Amino acid sequence: MNEWDNDPRHLEIMTGWVRRIVDEVAKQLADDIVDRVGRIFLQAKASNYEMAEHSRRRFEAIESALIELRARGRPRDHDG
C-alpha cells in the first residue's frame, strides 16, 4: 500500500506544473477567441450592412467562441 504524500513542497511543485499548463491553454484559447472575433468585427466594419447585421454577427461570434470554450473545458471521461 502506498502512503499519501503530505509534503506541502511536493504539492506546491505539482500545482505549479498544473497552473502553468492551465495558464498556457487559457492563453491560447483567449488569443484564438480574440483573433476570431476581431476579424469578424473588422469585416463588419468594412461591410455595408446595417447596424442590426453588425450586432447579430458580433453576438453570434461571441456565442460561438463561448460554446467552443465550454466544450474544450469539459473534463474527459477516463473511466469508459
Sequence and secondary structure as in RCSB ss.txt:
>XXXX:A:sequence
MNEWDNDPRHLEIMTGWVRRIVDEVAKQLADDIVDRVGRIFLQAKASNYEMAEHSRRRFEAIESALIELRARGRP
RDHDG
>XXXX:A:secstr
       HHHHHHHHHHHHHHHHHHHHHHHHHHHHHHHHHHHHHHHS   HHHHHHHHHHHHHHHHHHHHHHHS 
     
